Amino acid sequence: MKVIVTGALGKMGGILADLVEKADGLELAAGVDAFSQGGEVLKSVADYSGKADMVIDFSHHSLTRELLDWCAEKKVPLVLCTTGHDEAEKAAIKAASEKTAIFFSANMSLGIALLCKMARETAKVFPDADIEIVEAHHNRKLDAPSGTALLIAEAIREARPEMNLVCGRSGMGKRDKNDVGVAALRMGNLAGMHEVIVTTQTQSITLKHEVYDRALFAEGAIEAARFLYGKPAGLYDMRDMVK
């Protein structure tokens, strides 16, 4: 499988490109990065003229439209690993998935996919429990709460459709029984931690995922590419991989 890596000059893109070159059955077809000044890394995916079986994107959501157009036109499957998309970009992703296979997830960790599944199942078993989500990341992260925390919250919403998402707490006010709180911590060089705490009047269950090496996201992207290869046009995500 020949893979184009976009965002190849970024930290995650660089890790991914290295792993692709080492992975069995995969070949790095090209590296693409909007900040390229020439050389081996292309500035745009439109500059690539060879054969490609897959694109894995670790660039920036502002470049998503161009990438979607190219993949839809060429019928090349796309693993989309960027976050922060607005509603218009999400609509464009959905539209492009009608022409080619797209894998789109706010987090490329298989462990997080399992955490979402377990959080959803736990919420079903304890429908009256208080549920809180705590997430912690490095002090340079811009968005809060994290896309992954919101992904976990949406998994819980499937079991608790009446859920009210409360991002941070301050002031005076009683907790509503339908609240699911999210607390965001930003400190040091933490790669990422997500914890779901489910508490009743008599017991508490804690589900936790912690990142030790950001390479896990590149590993998850490669597994997503293997999963996506040969699939018909459509929109896929981590839940499809952990059924």
N, C-alpha and C positions, 0 to 999 in steps of 0.2 A: 504494500500500500504506500503510494507516494503522497507525502504530507507537506503542505505549505503551512509554515508557522508565521502568523502575523503578530506584530509587537515583538519581533525577534531581538531587538536591542534592549528591551526592558528586562527586568530581573527575572520575572516568571517566564517570559518568552525565551530568554537565554537558557534557563534550566530545561524548559520543554524541548528546545532544539537539540540540546545535548542528549536528553533521554530518547528522543526519536531516533537519533543516529545510532544509539546502542540497542534499541529494542528489536526483538526478532520480528521479521516480516514487515518492518517499517523502513522507509527511506525518506530522508529530508529532501524534498523537491526544491524548496526555496525558502529563504527567510525574507520577510517583508516588514518594513517599519517606516512610518511616515517621517521619521527623523533621520533616515538614512542619507548619507552624503555621497552615495555611490559605492562602488566596490561589490562585494559579494551579496550584500543585503539590498533588495529592491525597495524602492520608495513607495510603490503602490502595487496591489495585487493585480491591477490592470496591466502592469509591465511584464507579467509572467505569461509566457507563450507556450510553455511545455505542457505535458500531461500531468494532471493532478487527480488523485482519488479522494482527497480530503483536505479541508482547511481547518486548522485549530487556531482560534483567535484569543490572544491575550494582550490586545492593544488598548483601545479606549472606546467607550460607547459612542463618542462623537464620530467615529469612523465606521460605525455599523452599517449605515445606509449604503455606502459605497461597496462594502464587502457583501452585503445581501444582494445587491444588484448583480454583482459579478458572479456569485455562486448560483443565483437563480438562472442567469443567462447560460452559464456553462454546465448547469445541472451537477454541480460539485457539492457534496454534503459538507455541512459546516458545524463544527463544535464551537459554540459561542460561550466564552468564559469571562467576558467582561460584565461589569455591573453598573448600576446607576442609570439605566435606561429610563427615559420619560415615556409617557403613554403613547406618543406618536411613534417612537422607536419600537416599542413593544408591538404596536399594530403592524409596523413594517416587517417585524420578525415573523409574525403570524402569517402575513400575506406571502412572504417569501417561502414559507414552509409548504405552501400549496404547490410549489414548483420543484423543490428539492428537500432532502432530509436535513433537518436542523435539530441539534441537541442544544438546549438552552437551560442553564441552571445558575442560580445565584451563588452556588458553592459547588466546586468540583470534587469534593471529598466524599468517598463512599461511606466513610464513617458518619458524616453529617446526614447523608441520606438515611442511614440506619437510625440515627438519632431522631430524625423527623418521624420515621415510621413508629418508633417506640413511644415518642411523645404523643402521637395521635392515638395509639392503642391504649396508653395509660389514661388519657383524657376520657376515652370511652368507658373504661372500667370504673373510673371515679368521676362521674358526671357532676358531682357537687363540690369537688375539691377546689382549693385555691391554687392557681398556677402562676408562677413567676419565671421569667427568663432573665438570666444574667449573661452578658457578653463582655469580653475584655480583649482589647487589641492595643497595638503599639501607639505611641503618642503622636504619630504622623498621620493616622487615618482620619479622613475628612468627614465621612458620613457616619451618622449615628441616629438610630441604632443600625447595626450592620445589616446588610442584605440577607445574611444567613439567619440572623435573629428573626427577621421578618418572614423568612422562608419557614422557620420552625413554627412561628405564630400561625401562619396560614395552614400548616399541617394540623395544628391543634383546632383551628376553626372548623375543619372538616368534621370533627367530633363535637365541637361546641359552636354551632352556627350563630348563637346569640352572643358570642364573645365580643367584649369591648377591649380594644388594644390601648393600653395606657403606657406611653413612652416617658418614663421618668415620673417621679412624684414630688410634689412640694405643696406647702400650705396645709390648710385644714380640710379634711374631708374623709368620710368613711369609705372604706373599700367596698365597691359594689360586688355582688356575688358573681357577676358575669365578667369582671375585669380579668384580663391577663396582662400583667405588668412586664415591661422590658426595661432593664437597667443597663446602661452602657458605661464601661470603664475604659479610659484611655491612659496608658502608662507604659513607660519603658520601651522595650523592644519585643513585646508579646506578639507572637505570630497569630494567635487567635484561640479563644476559649469560649465555649458556649455551654451553659448549664440550664437545665429545666428542672424546676422544683415543684413537685405536685404534693400538696399538703391537705389532709383532712383533719378532723378534730382528734383523731387517734393515731395517725401515722403519717410518714412523709417518705416520698420516693424522689431520689435525685438522679437525673440522667446527665452525663457530662461528656463532652468531647473536647480534647485539647490538642493543639497542633504543636509538634516538636520541630518540624522541618517543612518549609513551604513547598518542598519538592512533592509533597503528597498531592497538591493541587494539579501539578503537571502529570503525575501518575494517574490521577483520576481522569484527566482530559484524554490521556492515551487510551484508557479503558473505555471511555465514552466513544472515542473514534472507532475502536474495534467493534463496539456494540452497534454503532450507526452504519458501519460499512455494509452496503448491500440492502439497506432498509429503503422502503418506498418513501416518496415525499410525505412529509408530516412533521409535526413538532413533538420532540421527545425530551425527557428530562431524567433526572436521577431516579425518580420513583419507578420509571420503566425498567431500570436496571436492578432494582432490589425487590421486585414483586415476590 
